[in-house]
Amino acid sequence: MQPNIKNIPQQLGQYLYQQINEPWLEAQLVLNCEDESELECTAHFKKADNSSEHPITVSDAIIELFNTLFENATKHQPENWTRAIFTINRQGQFNLNFERDNTDDDVITAQSAH
């Protein structure tokens, strides 16, 4: 059964939120799709008292959800997107950005704060 695309950002945010058991400011989930045969997904959060990144373990189910969102959002685009970055803050506002490697300045925001 295909997940409802509109619900995936909420599921990603809830997952990140549930993984952090201390005060934090922001969490990110990064899906790297440069090599189509191998997805790389990492996550981290920043604590309220410093800006260093603290890793979060990412489950296979979350990687699959994030990849579904990425594929759905980019399937009819002429650009070759290679990365998706999901960012959420403690208040529940999130951003989803897609990037491509051919120029550092090309970033598009697919979904803004909610």
Backbone bond lengths (Angstrom), bond angles and torsions (degrees), N, CA, C in turn:
res aa  C-N    CA-C-N  psi(-1)  N-CA   C-N-CA  omega(-1)  CA-C   N-CA-C  phi
1 M - - - 1.452 - - 1.527 109.50 -
2 Q 1.302 116.16 128.85 1.463 122.56 -179.44 1.535 109.39 -76.27
3 P 1.340 118.60 128.24 1.467 119.77 177.54 1.529 110.73 -67.01
4 N 1.323 116.34 152.51 1.449 121.24 176.25 1.525 107.87 -70.48
5 I 1.331 116.40 118.03 1.465 122.34 -175.60 1.523 111.43 -56.07
6 K 1.317 117.57 -38.16 1.465 120.88 -177.74 1.527 112.40 -64.55
7 N 1.333 117.88 -24.56 1.468 121.62 -178.45 1.529 113.37 -89.71
8 I 1.315 117.98 -12.99 1.470 120.49 -175.51 1.528 112.86 -62.27
9 P 1.342 120.73 -45.89 1.472 117.96 178.47 1.530 112.60 -57.02
10 Q 1.314 117.60 -39.01 1.467 120.79 177.80 1.529 110.48 -63.81
11 Q 1.328 117.02 -41.28 1.460 120.50 179.05 1.530 111.43 -65.76
12 L 1.324 116.40 -40.40 1.469 120.09 177.73 1.523 110.18 -63.18
13 G 1.327 116.51 -45.57 1.461 121.02 178.82 1.518 112.52 -61.83
14 Q 1.318 116.66 -43.65 1.465 120.26 179.05 1.523 110.89 -62.75
15 Y 1.319 116.36 -40.99 1.462 120.05 178.82 1.527 110.66 -59.69
16 L 1.331 116.08 -50.32 1.463 119.42 -179.79 1.521 110.61 -60.71
17 Y 1.315 116.45 -45.69 1.456 121.58 -178.39 1.532 110.60 -57.55
18 Q 1.332 116.73 -42.13 1.469 121.40 -177.85 1.526 113.48 -71.61
19 Q 1.322 117.61 -20.13 1.457 121.00 -178.13 1.527 113.54 -83.30
20 I 1.330 117.28 -12.83 1.460 121.31 -173.97 1.523 109.49 -106.29
21 N 1.317 116.15 122.23 1.462 121.50 -176.65 1.523 113.08 -113.99
22 E 1.316 117.04 29.80 1.459 121.66 179.47 1.525 108.99 -151.26
23 P 1.322 118.39 166.41 1.463 119.86 179.90 1.535 111.35 -58.56
24 W 1.322 116.31 133.77 1.455 121.36 -178.34 1.525 109.88 -146.27
25 L 1.335 115.09 160.62 1.458 121.40 179.58 1.525 112.51 -105.09
26 E 1.337 115.77 -44.92 1.458 121.00 -171.74 1.523 109.45 -150.18
27 A 1.327 115.78 146.20 1.461 120.87 175.11 1.520 108.46 -130.50
28 Q 1.336 115.75 147.39 1.462 120.91 179.84 1.517 110.59 -132.12
29 L 1.320 113.31 143.55 1.453 122.98 173.11 1.526 105.45 -121.06
30 V 1.331 117.25 124.49 1.465 121.59 -175.71 1.523 108.99 -121.01
31 L 1.334 115.22 123.56 1.457 121.74 176.69 1.515 107.81 -108.22
32 N 1.327 116.67 117.22 1.451 122.27 -179.08 1.526 108.17 -103.16
33 C 1.320 116.36 119.46 1.469 122.40 -175.01 1.523 112.23 -118.41
34 E 1.318 118.07 26.82 1.464 120.67 -178.90 1.518 111.41 -59.83
35 D 1.313 117.49 -41.21 1.456 122.86 177.24 1.531 106.93 -104.30
36 E 1.326 116.91 108.03 1.463 121.08 -174.79 1.525 113.10 -61.05
37 S 1.330 117.87 -23.06 1.454 120.40 -179.15 1.528 112.22 -81.84
38 E 1.334 116.46 -13.64 1.460 119.49 -178.17 1.528 110.48 -143.97
39 L 1.336 115.69 113.11 1.457 120.96 177.12 1.517 108.81 -86.06
40 E 1.314 115.71 143.33 1.455 120.83 174.80 1.525 107.34 -123.16
41 C 1.305 116.13 124.55 1.458 120.19 -178.56 1.525 108.90 -128.45
42 T 1.325 115.37 126.52 1.453 120.81 178.31 1.523 109.24 -129.27
43 A 1.323 115.56 160.21 1.461 120.41 177.29 1.519 108.74 -145.51
44 H 1.334 114.59 151.61 1.459 120.07 176.97 1.529 108.65 -156.86
45 F 1.331 114.69 165.18 1.464 119.71 174.56 1.514 109.19 -134.58
46 K 1.323 113.92 158.97 1.462 120.75 176.55 1.518 107.84 -112.14
47 K 1.329 115.20 131.09 1.464 121.16 179.60 1.523 111.04 -74.22
48 A 1.308 114.75 159.48 1.462 120.82 179.42 1.527 111.81 -68.31
49 D 1.347 117.96 -27.46 1.465 120.38 -174.62 1.525 114.53 -94.09
50 N 1.354 118.19 -6.49 1.462 120.48 174.86 1.525 109.53 -159.53
51 S 1.309 116.78 170.74 1.459 119.43 -175.19 1.530 113.57 -102.24
52 S 1.338 117.82 8.81 1.458 119.17 -179.82 1.535 110.42 -71.18
53 E 1.330 115.22 152.49 1.456 121.01 -177.73 1.520 110.30 -92.20
54 H 1.335 115.24 134.41 1.465 122.12 179.16 1.529 107.91 -117.20
55 P 1.340 117.19 125.14 1.468 120.12 -173.39 1.532 113.32 -67.36
56 I 1.329 113.91 150.73 1.459 122.94 174.42 1.530 106.12 -124.90
57 T 1.314 117.42 133.85 1.457 121.64 176.51 1.520 108.87 -72.34
58 V 1.332 116.38 136.44 1.455 121.73 -178.55 1.530 109.07 -111.47
59 S 1.321 116.10 125.71 1.470 120.63 -179.16 1.531 110.50 -79.08
60 D 1.321 115.92 158.61 1.464 121.03 177.73 1.526 111.33 -61.07
61 A 1.327 117.26 -35.73 1.469 120.97 179.78 1.527 111.04 -64.20
62 I 1.330 117.42 -38.45 1.466 121.24 179.05 1.530 109.96 -70.30
63 I 1.319 117.14 -40.16 1.467 120.30 176.75 1.532 109.57 -59.67
64 E 1.311 116.79 -43.82 1.463 121.33 179.59 1.537 111.22 -63.57
65 L 1.328 117.27 -43.33 1.466 120.94 177.80 1.530 111.00 -61.99
66 F 1.326 116.01 -47.38 1.456 120.98 -178.36 1.532 110.30 -62.81
67 N 1.326 116.80 -40.93 1.455 120.81 178.44 1.533 110.85 -65.01
68 T 1.324 117.82 -38.86 1.467 121.57 176.45 1.523 110.37 -59.75
69 L 1.329 116.40 -45.44 1.466 121.20 178.03 1.532 110.36 -62.11
70 F 1.324 116.54 -46.11 1.462 121.98 179.81 1.531 111.09 -59.17
71 E 1.329 116.38 -49.70 1.461 120.45 -178.61 1.523 111.81 -62.95
72 N 1.318 117.53 -42.15 1.453 121.57 -179.45 1.524 110.93 -64.98
73 A 1.318 117.13 -40.78 1.462 121.43 -176.75 1.528 112.61 -74.30
74 T 1.321 117.97 -24.24 1.466 120.32 -173.88 1.526 113.91 -112.82
75 K 1.319 119.34 -1.19 1.474 120.35 -171.62 1.522 114.72 -64.59
76 H 1.314 119.80 -28.51 1.464 121.22 -179.27 1.527 112.38 -107.00
77 Q 1.319 116.68 19.26 1.458 121.92 -178.72 1.524 109.96 -96.90
78 P 1.321 117.80 139.46 1.461 120.03 177.92 1.534 112.45 -73.88
79 E 1.334 117.31 -22.05 1.458 120.83 -179.34 1.524 110.25 -73.44
80 N 1.319 114.91 154.73 1.454 120.85 176.22 1.525 108.59 -99.74
81 W 1.330 117.01 84.44 1.464 121.52 -179.05 1.517 109.23 -69.42
82 T 1.316 116.73 136.27 1.469 120.43 -176.38 1.521 113.15 -118.92
83 R 1.328 117.72 -5.79 1.460 119.30 -175.19 1.525 109.61 -153.35
84 A 1.323 115.03 142.46 1.463 121.36 172.30 1.524 107.21 -125.32
85 I 1.335 116.00 136.31 1.461 120.77 -179.10 1.524 108.38 -127.12
86 F 1.330 115.54 116.18 1.454 122.76 178.06 1.523 107.33 -102.89
87 T 1.327 116.99 121.67 1.462 122.12 -178.59 1.520 108.54 -121.90
88 I 1.327 116.05 134.36 1.465 120.87 177.68 1.525 108.72 -132.68
89 N 1.334 115.89 143.09 1.466 118.77 174.42 1.525 108.89 -104.78
90 R 1.293 116.09 173.40 1.464 121.95 -174.78 1.526 112.76 -62.56
91 Q 1.332 117.65 -24.87 1.464 121.43 179.43 1.533 111.85 -81.81
92 G 1.325 117.83 -3.41 1.450 121.54 177.54 1.520 114.55 94.57
93 Q 1.332 118.05 1.46 1.455 120.33 177.06 1.521 108.63 -78.01
94 F 1.339 115.73 137.28 1.458 118.58 -178.62 1.516 111.57 -134.03
95 N 1.322 114.34 160.25 1.465 123.77 173.54 1.513 107.77 -132.10
96 L 1.311 115.33 147.83 1.452 121.43 173.72 1.516 106.96 -127.54
97 N 1.323 116.92 116.04 1.462 122.69 -179.48 1.515 109.83 -115.34
98 F 1.329 115.66 142.80 1.454 121.73 173.15 1.518 107.60 -113.10
99 E 1.329 115.51 140.02 1.458 120.83 179.94 1.514 109.48 -129.73
100 R 1.314 114.21 158.28 1.462 120.54 172.38 1.519 107.75 -131.93
101 D 1.309 116.78 153.75 1.459 120.82 -172.86 1.518 115.12 -85.53
102 N 1.329 119.30 -15.39 1.459 118.62 -173.47 1.522 114.11 -67.07
103 T 1.342 119.32 -24.78 1.464 121.14 170.72 1.520 108.04 -144.38
104 D 1.291 116.62 137.78 1.460 121.27 -177.99 1.516 113.04 -69.43
105 D 1.318 117.98 -21.33 1.459 121.02 -176.07 1.523 113.67 -87.26
106 D 1.314 117.87 -10.29 1.468 120.30 -176.13 1.520 111.33 -88.62
107 V 1.315 115.15 100.60 1.456 121.81 175.99 1.514 106.51 -132.48
108 I 1.303 116.92 136.46 1.464 120.21 177.26 1.518 108.60 -124.88
109 T 1.308 116.82 136.28 1.446 121.01 177.01 1.514 107.73 -93.44
110 A 1.313 116.05 116.15 1.459 120.56 -177.74 1.511 111.34 -85.22
111 Q 1.295 117.11 -31.04 1.449 120.94 -179.32 1.515 106.88 -146.12
112 S 1.308 117.03 129.41 1.453 118.90 -177.27 1.522 110.75 -101.79
113 A 1.287 116.16 -177.31 1.467 123.46 -172.48 1.517 112.20 -47.79
114 H 1.324 114.52 133.11 1.479 122.89 176.53 1.501 109.89 -131.09
